[in-house]
Amino acid sequence: MSTAQGSQDRAAVDAAGAASYWRGRRVRQEEELNLPSPEIEIGENGSMTIEYNGYELVQECLEYYVDKSLEAKNQQRVYEQEFEALKERRNSLEQHRPRAVLVYLLMENADRSLHLDLALSLRCLAKFFWHYPVVIFHSNSSSPAELRWLSSAVPEHLKISFEEVSVGFPSEMMDYPGGPDAFLKPPLCMLDDQYWWLSDRSCGCRCPAWRPQCWPVNWMHAAHFFTAGMFRTKTFQQGGYDYFFRVDTDLFFVEAPVVDPFKLMAEMGCLMVYDKLSREAPGCYDDFDLRSSEFLEDIRYVGRPDLDVLLVGKGPAAAGGQWTIGDARFFTSDLYLKFADYMVSGIYAHRWSEQIILLRSAALFGPRADLRKSLEDAPAVSLCTTPLFPEGTSSEGGSPGLVHLKGGFRQQHLLKTCAAEGLFP
């Protein structure tokens, strides 16, 4: 088989993979839109040209599918930089005593299942990662009795406290003529020729492109809080913390970390820790790069963006998900909060996640982007990806050593693992 033929066959496989992304089980194959497959030609010199026949969705999905192959390579490169810098510092990790905090957001939910999952998550923390204080952000929908019950469900050696917060729309949308409803007017919030904002309070309806769906306002409010509001709370503004670990209420530690992420950050100078560096999906970052560029023009940006965590292929780099670990000093800075406020309306309009906003800010404004320092004097990486759990650690819907599962409090194996038998009736 010729090299060109082999490349063409591989490209055909990529095209088939892109088609499967598009289908995404949202519709039955026989009901799928009759979109043409890309026409792929391999030149004699091995060059490849692709004709998408004017269908941007096909192009988006194929580019994403191809870019996904870059994720592991990019992460390996970043990790190797981190590993080289850390080799001589391993012995000094234990010398750090970071000022760090773990935080949760407890939002309103009718059946109180979030409260029960949170109680189990706290019991898991108490068993596997209890060395740092915990703050639970909550809305006024949680009663004092419920908060007292949460406190009583946690062993005394895990120190927890509560801070009441409010979540809602950003000022840009509240100040818009007509308010959020006018801001989110069509063509936003459209799916299958239906406008979902007024009927279902859902928007961001192109995410992901191969299985579009509209996202509920509570998800958007939470993402807005994790992007901006959280860093303006009393905990972050007055607590004196250097680092934070934000945890979903339905995320459960099932093993003890072998690496303390806060000590790792203190030693390495990275702004975030996560187990992988990924590429955001098409349909989930519409206008994101444009909005970022507008902000940089507004502030007359002068810097050296960290290309390692700026993009993966053609899409924004992302880090985070069910949990986020970061440098509280950076994310409470005036420059970051100004950037966050400029970007958060995209959470509602286009379903941008905090994962891409946080990492984009690290790439643009972190110490590796500071022209006053040479790269040799800057931290080796903006994102640390050193594994926190032992190799071969199993997971269930989460990262290694963690289980991400709504309704986890119903699972007997989790109750046993976290010494929580008898906690729930």
Long-range contacts (C-beta under 8 A, 24 or more apart in sequence): 3-46, 4-42, 4-43, 4-44, 4-46, 5-42, 7-42, 7-46, 7-48, 8-40, 8-41, 8-42, 11-40, 11-42, 11-48, 11-50, 12-40, 14-62, 14-65, 14-66, 15-40, 15-62, 17-65, 18-58, 18-61, 18-62, 18-64, 18-65, 19-61, 21-61, 21-64, 21-65, 21-208, 21-210, 22-57, 22-58, 22-61, 22-209, 22-210, 23-210, 24-208, 24-210, 24-211, 25-211, 26-210, 26-211, 26-212, 26-213, 38-62, 57-209, 60-209, 60-282, 60-283, 61-209, 61-210, 61-282, 63-282, 63-313, 63-314, 63-315, 64-209, 64-279, 64-281, 64-282, 64-315, 66-313, 67-279, 67-312, 67-313, 67-314, 67-315, 68-279, 70-279, 70-312, 70-313, 71-276, 71-277, 71-278, 71-279, 71-312, 74-277, 74-308, 74-312, 74-317, 75-276, 75-277, 75-385, 77-308, 78-277, 78-308, 78-309, 78-381, 78-383, 78-385, 79-385, 79-386, 81-308, 81-380, 81-381, 82-268, 82-270, 82-380, 82-381, 82-384, 82-385, 82-386, 83-386, 84-380, 85-268, 85-379, 85-380, 85-381, 86-267, 86-268, 86-380, 86-386, 89-267, 89-268, 92-267, 93-259, 93-260, 93-263, 93-264, 93-267, 94-263, 96-262, 96-263, 96-266, 96-267, 98-242, 98-243, 98-260, 98-262, 98-263, 98-265, 98-266, 99-240, 99-241, 99-242, 99-243, 100-132, 100-241, 100-242, 100-243, 100-244, 100-245, 100-262, 101-132, 101-133, 101-134, 101-135, 101-235, 101-239, 101-241, 101-243, 101-244, 101-245, 101-328, 102-129, 102-132, 102-133, 102-134, 102-135, 102-244, 102-245, 102-246, 102-247, 103-134, 103-135, 103-136, 103-137, 103-230, 103-235, 103-244, 103-245, 103-246, 103-247, 104-134, 104-135, 104-136, 104-137, 104-246, 104-247, 104-248, 104-249, 105-137, 105-138, 105-165, 105-167, 105-222, 105-225, 105-226, 105-230, 105-246, 105-249, 106-136, 106-137, 106-138, 106-139, 106-142, 106-249, 107-138, 107-139, 107-141, 107-167, 107-218, 107-221, 107-222, 108-139, 108-141, 108-142, 108-218, 112-146, 113-406, 113-407, 113-409, 114-249, 114-250, 115-142, 115-146, 115-149, 115-150, 116-409, 116-424, 117-249, 117-250, 117-406, 117-407, 117-408, 117-409, 118-150, 118-249, 119-149, 119-150, 119-153, 119-154, 119-409, 119-420, 119-423, 119-424, 120-252, 120-408, 120-409, 120-414, 120-415, 120-418, 120-420, 120-423, 121-247, 121-248, 121-249, 121-250, 121-251, 121-252, 121-253, 121-408, 122-150, 122-153, 122-154, 122-158, 122-160, 123-153, 123-154, 123-155, 123-418, 123-419, 123-420, 123-423, 124-252, 124-253, 124-254, 124-414, 124-417, 124-418, 124-420, 125-158, 125-247, 125-253, 126-154, 126-155, 126-157, 126-158, 126-418, 127-253, 127-418, 127-419, 128-253, 128-254, 128-255, 128-256, 128-257, 128-418, 129-253, 129-256, 129-257, 130-155, 130-157, 130-158, 131-260, 132-245, 132-262, 133-159, 133-160, 133-161, 134-158, 134-159, 134-160, 134-161, 135-160, 135-161, 135-162, 135-163, 135-235, 135-239, 136-160, 136-161, 136-162, 136-163, 137-162, 137-163, 137-164, 137-165, 137-225, 137-230, 137-233, 137-235, 138-162, 138-163, 138-164, 138-165, 139-164, 139-165, 139-166, 139-167, 140-164, 140-166, 153-423, 163-233, 163-234, 163-235, 165-225, 165-229, 165-233, 167-221, 167-222, 167-224, 167-225, 167-229, 168-221, 168-224, 169-221, 169-224, 169-348, 170-224, 170-228, 170-341, 170-344, 170-345, 170-348, 171-341, 172-341, 172-344, 172-345, 173-345, 173-348, 180-348, 183-345, 183-348, 183-349, 184-348, 184-349, 188-349, 188-350, 189-214, 203-348, 203-349, 203-351, 204-284, 204-347, 204-348, 204-349, 204-350, 204-351, 204-352, 205-351, 206-283, 206-284, 206-286, 206-350, 206-351, 207-281, 207-283, 207-284, 207-350, 207-351, 208-281, 208-282, 208-283, 208-284, 209-281, 209-282, 209-283, 210-282, 210-283, 212-283, 215-351, 217-348, 220-347, 220-348, 220-351, 223-347, 223-352, 223-353, 223-354, 224-344, 224-347, 224-348, 226-324, 226-354, 227-340, 227-343, 227-344, 227-347, 227-354, 227-357, 227-358, 228-337, 228-340, 228-341, 228-344, 231-328, 231-331, 231-332, 231-336, 231-337, 231-340, 232-332, 232-337, 236-328, 236-331, 236-332, 237-332, 241-328, 242-266, 242-327, 242-328, 242-329, 243-325, 243-326, 243-327, 243-328, 244-324, 244-325, 244-326, 244-328, 244-331, 245-323, 245-324, 245-325, 246-323, 246-324, 246-325, 246-326, 247-322, 247-323, 248-322, 248-323, 248-404, 250-322, 250-404, 250-405, 250-406, 250-407, 250-408, 251-322, 251-323, 251-398, 251-402, 251-403, 251-404, 252-402, 252-403, 252-404, 252-405, 252-408, 252-414, 252-417, 252-418, 253-401, 253-402, 253-418, 254-396, 254-401, 254-402, 254-403, 254-414, 254-417, 254-418, 255-389, 255-390, 255-393, 255-401, 257-388, 257-389, 257-401, 258-387, 258-388, 258-389, 258-390, 259-386, 259-387, 259-388, 261-325, 261-384, 261-388, 262-325, 264-384, 264-386, 265-325, 265-327, 265-384, 268-379, 268-380, 268-381, 268-384, 269-367, 269-378, 269-379, 269-380, 270-327, 270-379, 270-380, 270-381, 270-382, 270-383, 270-384, 271-326, 271-327, 271-330, 271-362, 271-366, 271-367, 271-382, 271-383, 272-319, 272-320, 272-324, 272-325, 272-326, 272-327, 272-358, 272-359, 272-362, 272-382, 272-383, 272-384, 273-325, 273-326, 273-383, 273-384, 273-385, 273-386, 273-388, 274-319, 274-320, 274-321, 274-324, 274-325, 274-383, 274-385, 275-385, 275-387, 275-388, 275-399, 275-400, 276-319, 276-385, 276-399, 277-309, 277-312, 277-317, 277-318, 277-319, 277-383, 277-385, 278-312, 278-317, 278-318, 278-319, 279-311, 279-312, 279-313, 279-315, 279-316, 279-317, 279-318, 280-315, 280-316, 280-317, 280-318, 280-353, 280-355, 280-356, 281-315, 282-315, 283-351, 284-350, 284-351, 284-352, 284-353, 285-315, 285-316, 285-350, 285-352, 285-356, 286-350, 287-346, 287-349, 287-350, 288-316, 288-343, 288-346, 288-350, 288-352, 288-356, 288-360, 289-316, 291-342, 291-343, 291-346, 292-343, 292-360, 292-364, 294-342, 295-339, 295-342, 295-343, 296-364, 298-342, 299-338, 301-364, 302-371, 303-364, 303-365, 303-369, 303-370, 303-371, 304-368, 304-369, 304-370, 304-371, 305-363, 305-364, 305-369, 306-362, 306-363, 306-364, 306-366, 306-368, 306-369, 306-382, 307-363, 308-363, 308-381, 308-382, 308-383, 309-359, 309-362, 309-363, 309-382, 309-383, 310-360, 310-363, 310-364, 316-356, 316-359, 316-360, 317-356, 317-359, 317-360, 317-363, 318-353, 318-355, 318-356, 318-359, 319-355, 319-358, 319-359, 319-383, 320-353, 320-354, 320-355, 320-358, 320-359, 321-355, 322-398, 322-399, 322-402, 322-404, 323-399, 323-402, 324-354, 324-355, 324-358, 326-358, 330-362, 330-365, 330-366, 331-358, 331-361, 333-365, 335-365, 336-361, 336-365, 339-364, 339-365, 359-383
